[in-house]
């Protein structure tokens, strides 16, 4: 039995509001203070907040454990006052000098030690604000030239880090977010298949899952709905980052359904058929405002993506599965495609 659309829980990260920096020109719009963003979530229809460690505790590297704890508790109070749930916390391991050549897979033992220390702090912050999961986007765990690192050793180091996290905290879940490239030329964990291989090789695979971003799957030349289905078949889809992508370019974080509406429909259909969300999982969005969009705060890309998701939920629930089965049994895929397109277009 599918859930009512009102039962879906939605999340996004504070970086998704009003960040107006453009690497090829001036700032398009002013930044909006994080502390003021939390009051916007509920009115926009969102309950969950995605965090990086330094979203919770700015300047984390220069603070003592007590200072980190104090700031994390302040954010926890802010969230409680707004009725918000922290979905996850992720160590931001791609801006520090020590992580330019990778954190966990760096050739430098000092840099690897920094990455582990930052990860410990992230777990502590997650516990302090009441989050059950940390996300590992292994952004710089790769290389620009394959001879630069020992790849076998790099994979072993990633797995060792996962096991160290599981040992450090006996309750935390790890959600690995795969991406094939950017900022590295080629990443070591590019797909959900790589993610689940690491999960099953870990010391407690029940606490290691995947977080699938639509655009990341498209960048790998894969279909996001198939990536989601693979994780769901193993009961290892911790969360999703829904957005869209126009081809094999840089990571664009377009509005969900904005470039590939049928691809969006199939993601929703797969999630619906698996009853995703029935255990409290979030529909996470990772969408950015169009670079040239004016205003402050800019939020329409979030509400628009949520609205399209819910429209596609209704399209999924009114999709005639008995007719689809007839087409499948007859191997009449032309008829199936026409029916699907007409259904999405609202043509009887």
ZIRAVEN-V523669 format. One record per residue. N is the residue number from 0. RES is the residue in three letters. PSI is psi as a letter, one per 40 degrees, with the letter a starting at -180 (999 if undefined). OMEGA is omega as a letter, one per 30 degrees, with the letter a starting at -180 (* if undefined). BURIAL is b if it has 24 or more other ideal C-beta (glycine too) atoms within 12 Angstrom, else e. Layout:
BEGIN
N_RES_PSI_OMEGA_BURIAL ; N_RES_PSI_OMEGA_BURIAL
END
This chain:
BEGIN
0_UNK_h_a_e ; 1_UNK_i_a_e ; 2_UNK_i_l_e ; 3_UNK_i_a_e ; 4_UNK_d_a_b ; 5_UNK_e_a_e ; 6_UNK_e_l_e ; 7_UNK_h_l_b ; 8_UNK_h_a_b ; 9_UNK_i_l_b ; 10_UNK_i_l_b ; 11_UNK_i_a_b ; 12_UNK_i_a_b ; 13_UNK_d_l_b ; 14_UNK_e_a_b ; 15_UNK_e_l_b ; 16_UNK_h_l_b ; 17_UNK_e_l_b ; 18_UNK_h_a_b ; 19_UNK_e_l_b ; 20_UNK_i_l_e ; 21_UNK_h_a_e ; 22_UNK_e_a_e ; 23_UNK_e_a_e ; 24_UNK_a_a_e ; 25_UNK_i_l_e ; 26_UNK_h_a_e ; 27_UNK_d_a_e ; 28_UNK_i_a_b ; 29_UNK_i_l_e ; 30_UNK_i_a_e ; 31_UNK_h_a_b ; 32_UNK_h_a_e ; 33_UNK_d_a_b ; 34_UNK_d_l_e ; 35_UNK_e_a_e ; 36_UNK_d_a_b ; 37_UNK_d_l_b ; 38_UNK_e_a_b ; 39_UNK_d_a_b ; 40_UNK_d_a_b ; 41_UNK_d_l_e ; 42_UNK_d_l_e ; 43_UNK_e_l_b ; 44_UNK_f_a_b ; 45_UNK_h_l_b ; 46_UNK_d_a_b ; 47_UNK_i_l_b ; 48_UNK_h_l_b ; 49_UNK_h_a_b ; 50_UNK_i_l_b ; 51_UNK_i_a_b ; 52_UNK_d_a_b ; 53_UNK_e_l_b ; 54_UNK_d_l_b ; 55_UNK_d_a_b ; 56_UNK_g_l_b ; 57_UNK_i_l_b ; 58_UNK_f_a_e ; 59_UNK_d_a_b ; 60_UNK_d_a_b ; 61_UNK_e_a_e ; 62_UNK_i_l_e ; 63_UNK_i_l_e ; 64_UNK_d_l_e ; 65_UNK_d_l_e ; 66_UNK_d_l_e ; 67_UNK_d_l_b ; 68_UNK_d_a_e ; 69_UNK_d_a_e ; 70_UNK_d_l_b ; 71_UNK_d_l_b ; 72_UNK_d_l_e ; 73_UNK_d_l_e ; 74_UNK_d_l_b ; 75_UNK_d_l_b ; 76_UNK_d_l_e ; 77_UNK_d_a_b ; 78_UNK_d_l_b ; 79_UNK_d_l_e ; 80_UNK_d_a_e ; 81_UNK_e_a_b ; 82_UNK_f_a_e ; 83_UNK_i_a_b ; 84_UNK_h_l_b ; 85_UNK_h_a_b ; 86_UNK_d_l_b ; 87_UNK_i_l_b ; 88_UNK_h_a_b ; 89_UNK_h_l_b ; 90_UNK_h_l_b ; 91_UNK_g_a_b ; 92_UNK_f_l_b ; 93_UNK_e_l_b ; 94_UNK_d_a_e ; 95_UNK_i_l_b ; 96_UNK_d_a_e ; 97_UNK_e_a_b ; 98_UNK_e_a_b ; 99_UNK_d_a_e ; 100_UNK_f_a_b ; 101_UNK_i_l_b ; 102_UNK_c_a_b ; 103_UNK_d_a_b ; 104_UNK_e_l_b ; 105_UNK_i_l_b ; 106_UNK_e_a_e ; 107_UNK_h_l_e ; 108_UNK_d_l_e ; 109_UNK_d_l_e ; 110_UNK_d_l_b ; 111_UNK_d_l_b ; 112_UNK_d_l_e ; 113_UNK_d_a_b ; 114_UNK_d_l_b ; 115_UNK_d_l_b ; 116_UNK_d_l_b ; 117_UNK_d_l_b ; 118_UNK_d_l_b ; 119_UNK_d_l_b ; 120_UNK_d_l_b ; 121_UNK_d_l_b ; 122_UNK_d_l_b ; 123_UNK_d_l_b ; 124_UNK_d_l_b ; 125_UNK_d_l_b ; 126_UNK_d_a_b ; 127_UNK_d_a_b ; 128_UNK_e_l_b ; 129_UNK_f_l_b ; 130_UNK_i_a_b ; 131_UNK_e_a_b ; 132_UNK_i_l_b ; 133_UNK_i_l_b ; 134_UNK_h_l_b ; 135_UNK_g_l_b ; 136_UNK_h_a_b ; 137_UNK_g_a_b ; 138_UNK_d_a_b ; 139_UNK_e_l_b ; 140_UNK_g_a_b ; 141_UNK_a_l_b ; 142_UNK_i_l_b ; 143_UNK_e_l_e ; 144_UNK_h_a_e ; 145_UNK_d_l_e ; 146_UNK_e_a_e ; 147_UNK_d_a_e ; 148_UNK_i_l_b ; 149_UNK_h_a_e ; 150_UNK_d_l_e ; 151_UNK_d_l_e ; 152_UNK_d_l_e ; 153_UNK_d_l_b ; 154_UNK_d_l_b ; 155_UNK_d_l_e ; 156_UNK_d_l_b ; 157_UNK_d_l_b ; 158_UNK_d_l_b ; 159_UNK_d_l_b ; 160_UNK_d_l_b ; 161_UNK_d_l_b ; 162_UNK_d_l_b ; 163_UNK_d_l_b ; 164_UNK_d_l_b ; 165_UNK_d_l_b ; 166_UNK_d_a_e ; 167_UNK_d_a_b ; 168_UNK_h_a_b ; 169_UNK_e_a_e ; 170_UNK_d_a_e ; 171_UNK_i_l_b ; 172_UNK_i_l_b ; 173_UNK_h_l_b ; 174_UNK_h_a_b ; 175_UNK_h_a_b ; 176_UNK_h_a_b ; 177_UNK_i_l_b ; 178_UNK_h_a_b ; 179_UNK_d_a_b ; 180_UNK_i_l_b ; 181_UNK_h_g_b ; 182_UNK_e_l_b ; 183_UNK_i_l_b ; 184_UNK_d_l_e ; 185_UNK_h_a_b ; 186_UNK_i_l_b ; 187_UNK_d_a_b ; 188_UNK_g_a_b ; 189_UNK_e_a_b ; 190_UNK_i_l_b ; 191_UNK_d_l_b ; 192_UNK_d_l_b ; 193_UNK_d_a_b ; 194_UNK_d_a_b ; 195_UNK_d_l_b ; 196_UNK_d_l_b ; 197_UNK_d_a_b ; 198_UNK_d_a_b ; 199_UNK_d_l_e ; 200_UNK_e_a_e ; 201_UNK_i_a_b ; 202_UNK_e_l_e ; 203_UNK_g_a_e ; 204_UNK_e_a_b ; 205_UNK_e_a_e ; 206_UNK_e_l_b ; 207_UNK_h_a_b ; 208_UNK_a_l_b ; 209_UNK_i_l_b ; 210_UNK_h_a_b ; 211_UNK_h_l_b ; 212_UNK_h_a_b ; 213_UNK_d_a_b ; 214_UNK_d_a_b ; 215_UNK_d_l_b ; 216_UNK_d_l_b ; 217_UNK_d_l_b ; 218_UNK_d_l_b ; 219_UNK_e_a_b ; 220_UNK_f_a_e ; 221_UNK_i_l_b ; 222_UNK_h_a_b ; 223_UNK_d_a_b ; 224_UNK_d_l_b ; 225_UNK_d_l_b ; 226_UNK_d_l_b ; 227_UNK_d_a_b ; 228_UNK_d_l_b ; 229_UNK_d_l_b ; 230_UNK_d_a_b ; 231_UNK_d_l_b ; 232_UNK_d_l_e ; 233_UNK_e_a_b ; 234_UNK_f_a_e ; 235_UNK_f_l_b ; 236_UNK_g_a_b ; 237_UNK_d_l_b ; 238_UNK_i_l_b ; 239_UNK_i_l_b ; 240_UNK_g_a_b ; 241_UNK_h_l_b ; 242_UNK_a_l_b ; 243_UNK_i_a_b ; 244_UNK_h_l_b ; 245_UNK_g_l_e ; 246_UNK_a_a_e ; 247_UNK_g_a_e ; 248_UNK_a_l_e ; 249_UNK_i_a_e ; 250_UNK_h_a_b ; 251_UNK_d_a_b ; 252_UNK_f_l_b ; 253_UNK_i_l_b ; 254_UNK_i_l_b ; 255_UNK_h_a_b ; 256_UNK_e_a_b ; 257_UNK_d_a_b ; 258_UNK_d_a_b ; 259_UNK_g_a_b ; 260_UNK_d_a_b ; 261_UNK_d_l_e ; 262_UNK_d_l_b ; 263_UNK_d_l_b ; 264_UNK_d_a_b ; 265_UNK_d_l_b ; 266_UNK_d_l_b ; 267_UNK_d_a_b ; 268_UNK_d_l_b ; 269_UNK_d_l_b ; 270_UNK_d_l_b ; 271_UNK_d_a_b ; 272_UNK_d_l_e ; 273_UNK_e_a_b ; 274_UNK_f_l_e ; 275_UNK_h_a_b ; 276_UNK_e_a_b ; 277_UNK_e_l_e ; 278_UNK_e_l_e ; 279_UNK_e_l_e ; 280_UNK_i_a_b ; 281_UNK_i_l_b ; 282_UNK_g_a_b ; 283_UNK_i_l_b ; 284_UNK_h_l_b ; 285_UNK_g_a_b ; 286_UNK_i_l_b ; 287_UNK_i_l_b ; 288_UNK_i_l_b ; 289_UNK_h_a_e ; 290_UNK_d_a_e ; 291_UNK_e_a_e ; 292_UNK_h_l_e ; 293_UNK_i_l_e ; 294_UNK_i_l_e ; 295_UNK_h_f_e ; 296_UNK_i_l_b ; 297_UNK_h_a_b ; 298_UNK_e_a_b ; 299_UNK_d_l_b ; 300_UNK_d_l_b ; 301_UNK_d_a_b ; 302_UNK_d_l_b ; 303_UNK_d_l_b ; 304_UNK_d_l_b ; 305_UNK_d_a_b ; 306_UNK_d_l_e ; 307_UNK_d_l_b ; 308_UNK_d_a_b ; 309_UNK_d_l_b ; 310_UNK_d_a_e ; 311_UNK_d_l_b ; 312_UNK_d_l_b ; 313_UNK_d_l_e ; 314_UNK_d_l_b ; 315_UNK_d_a_b ; 316_UNK_e_l_e ; 317_UNK_e_l_e ; 318_UNK_h_a_b ; 319_UNK_g_a_e ; 320_UNK_d_l_e ; 321_UNK_d_l_e ; 322_UNK_d_l_e ; 323_UNK_d_l_e ; 324_UNK_d_l_e ; 325_UNK_d_l_e ; 326_UNK_d_l_e ; 327_UNK_d_a_e ; 328_UNK_d_l_e ; 329_UNK_e_a_e ; 330_UNK_f_a_e ; 331_UNK_g_a_e ; 332_UNK_d_l_e ; 333_UNK_d_l_e ; 334_UNK_d_l_e ; 335_UNK_d_a_e ; 336_UNK_d_l_e ; 337_UNK_d_l_e ; 338_UNK_d_a_b ; 339_UNK_d_a_b ; 340_UNK_d_l_e ; 341_UNK_d_l_e ; 342_UNK_d_l_b ; 343_UNK_d_l_b ; 344_UNK_e_a_e ; 345_UNK_f_a_e ; 346_UNK_h_l_e ; 347_UNK_999_*_e
END
